[in-house]
Amino acid sequence: MTKRMNHPAWFLLPYWTLFFVFIIVPVIAAIFLSFTYFNAIQAPTFIGITNYIELITMDTVFMQYVLSNTLKFALIVGPVGYLLSFILAWVLAQIPQKYRTVFAIILYSPSLTMGVAMASMWRIIFSGDSQGYLNSLLLNWGVILEPIQFLQSPDYLMTIMIVVSLWSSMGVGFLAMLAGVLNIDQTLYEAAYVDGIRNRAQEIFYITIPSMKPQMLFGAVMAVVTTFQAGGIGVQLSGSNPTPQYAGQLIVNHIEDFGFIRYMMGYAATVSVVLLLIVYFISKITFRILGEKE
């Protein structure tokens, strides 16, 4: 009996159970609800692929604003945030440990305090009245004659969302890259200089990046998932869902709009499944680029 209980499967059982309950079951439920009309009160009614057809052919907000906004947001925040994570991780690895720890905490803390910082800092900076920090500066410098509604204007909202997201993009992926840089065998650098490497740029491309591919892959996957699941930022900044003129409307906002405001749970599940497929295919591309070839 004791030998049976020591089987590795028993140690994996808690993980399998939690993964099935919190990942597999919700995904299956979302796929099932995506083929139904469900208003959260009455029982779901099976309607086939009607929700998918309406999403593609009739949901002009999704096709004109939400999809393009999400792709624009993801294509800027994802790669730029990923590149910043690697650069800052590499720079921190070059400084003494006691300073490195302090700077790592400073860079990581925005991802932990995003909600608090959003209310206490960014909304004050971009406030639409003359008391907002940015408006106050521009008025004092004579750049503008009256306050700009930064968070209500479609001309500025997406740009501000990207800036704030990049500011908080030093999350778990950044820590993984920092750990990867610090754990590279230093003898590889010595051997590389003996073989002809001459500067830091060659050191990064020929030694650092190839030596930390697992951490680079993890950081890339986290960047993809984090970017596509970002949705609260536009609503928190503008204070409304939908965002003004759909300027900062992302797929997650669209799901919340139909699911928790209009109570069209079946349609919201359809959009969720589309988001899941987008994240899956981009993750597969990331694995193909950064994953091990063998």
Buried (B, 14 or more C-beta within 10 A) or exposed (E): EEEEEEEEEEEEEEEEEEEEEEEEEEEEEBBBBBBBBBBEEEEBEEBEEBBBEBBEEEBEBBEEBBBEBBBEBBEBBBBBBBEBBBEBBBEBBEEEEEEBEEEBEEBBEBBEEBEEBBEEBBBEBBBBEEEBEBBBEBBEEEEEEEBBBBBBBEEBBBEBBBEBBBBBBBBBBBBBBBBBBEEBEEEBBEEBBEEEBEEEEEBBEBBBBEBBEEBBBBBBBBBBBBBBEBBBBBBBBBEEBBBBEBBBBBBBBBBBBBBEEEEBBBBBBBBBBBBBEBBEEBBEEBEEEBBEEE
